[in-house]
């Protein structure tokens, strides 16, 4: 999938880096909308195009026979495009770059914590509650890299 994302990036690099970065962020933040596409398909089409759609975004359909899909295109092209756009920020003057990166980092942390809090309810804890809460918030999974909607 990373190779296909590079092929797609070869098309995107003809745009301004800020536009590519913005497109990447939109894909990252709205990627779960792609799981709605298979649900909108008629049943007759799900079986014929479902395996192909699994390459783009995992939506719980049956992948093509004999193929195991661990990484899908949709989130990773967003990550690559956002990284490409971030390169523009790295060209800023040192102080401006540091301030901007600090703002990005703090905003991303607040967004992560708020999304984590509302996505996964945290049960009441006893004893070392602050430490337990900290580890519950950080309990992330890297593999598989996509969310399977059927589970």
Steps between C-alpha positions, in 0.01 A plus 500: 500500500785737574622455142156590364493801728830611347347467154209720615747747655669527160171648378453726802847660489387711206284698743629755750637332816248684719214360291645148516538533879141624535370210288700263722349641818149478354560134412638427848211665683221375274637156409222313681248638251647256248356212703153626400558439128452120511188541713350718227564239230225263395555140616566385142799736472644429845616153403653612169680821609532437875839332473634789295364760745685328787828627349385858556334482840408209720125477521439142603446360152673184381843582349610341174573128544856417605587860590557622853461877537667655804544855374245688292553799272262759648661583833856461373468731200367756749803453724738532205326809365493667842870425541573650160314816598684509834825536307399860428490571874852363540623776267377776736750712690610318818295687762184505288543128425540416871188700596297348220611143580424556870147616410451200272627262769286644778191512278553141386542387862179673612314361199632149569408511869152639435429247225639217711286603797176503301579202277587261779319555829736476794372292791534625854832397648610449854832564671750651256236662280721761331756238394227263385329772299831596340563143382139453384534812283827377355378144436513516122537224245727532202414173328290452305533849363133525402172455679290207389138614518371144532661447842 
